[in-house]
Amino acid sequence: MKRHCFALDLKNDPVLIAEYEHWHKAENGWPEIRKSILDAGIVDMQIYRTGNRLFMIMETRDDFRNEEKAARDAANPHVQEWERLMWKYQQPLPWASGNEKWVCMDRIFQL
């Protein structure tokens, strides 16, 4: 099992942040999105928020490849629709490159 950690910012607007959280409640999530996550080999995903900063932890199978998931997502109309909706709420980190949304974090400490 592998762990991947990512960060992303939300637009700093309480109304938009509340809407974003609404879409991420289990009862409001899209089943097609959940299926695409599980089909990619992600066995657990958690998103945390402080202020407008998001932190995502993904636990994946050992054979998970982010590039393969990105290619499948690009070909999936449900995922593309979800991403367009989410972009209403999200903004890239100042150091994100190109079209990068979720930025992979480097582990700097482990107990």
N, C-alpha and C positions, 0 to 999 in steps of 0.2 A: 504494500500500500504506500502511496506517495501523498504528501501534503503540499498544496500550492496555496500561497497567500497573495492576495491582490488588494489594491486600493483604488478608489475612485471618489470624486467629489460629486455631491448634489448641488444644484443651484441653491444658493443661500436664501430660500424663500420658505417660510413656515407652511404655507398652503401647499406648495409643490412637494415639500418633504412629506407632509401628511398623505398626499395622494400617492407618492411613491411607496410609502409604507402600506397603504391600503392594498396596492397591487401585489405586495409581497406576503400578505396574509395567506395562509393555506387555502382558505375558502375562495379567494379571489384570483389565485394564480391560474394560468392557462394550462390545461392538461398536456397540450402539445409541447409546451416548454419543458415541463417536468419530464416528459418522455424523452425529449432530445438530450436532456442533461444525463438521465440514467443510461440511455443508449450509447452515450459517448464514453461510458466507463467511470463516470463520477458516482461514487457510492454515498457521499455525504457532502452537503454544501450548506454553509452558514454565512449569513451576512450580518455584520454588526455596524452600528452607527454611533458616532459622537459628533454633535453639531451637524455639519454638512459633509463630514468625511465618512466614507464607507470602507469597511474592511471585510473581505470575503476569504473564507477558508474552504478549500475543496480537498476532500479525501478521494483519491482515485485509485483504480487498479494500476498495477505496475506497468501495464502496456499502454496506458493513456498517453496520447500525444495531443497537445493543445492545437498544433497546426492542423491535425486531422479533424478535430472538432470544429475549428474555424471554417474549414472547407465544407463540412456538412451543414453548418449553420448558414453559410452563404447560399447554399442551394435549397434551404428550407424556407418556404414563404411564411410559415407561422413564426419562425424565429426572426425573420427579417421584419415582420409586422411588429412583434414584441420589441425589438431593438429600436425601431422608429418611435414607438410609444415611450420607451424608457428614456430616449434621448431628450425628450421634453423636460425631464427632471435632472438629467446628469450633465456634468461638465468635466472636461479632461483635467487631470492634474497639471499644474504649470510646467512640469518637466516631461509630460507625455509626448511621444513622438508621433508625427503624422496623424493617422486616424485612430491611434491607440486610445482605448477607453480604460478598461481595467489594467492597471500597471502592476506587473509582477514585483513582489517585494522580496528583498534579500534578507535571509535570516542572519542576524548579527549576534544572537545569544541563544544558548540552549543549556538547560540545567541537567 
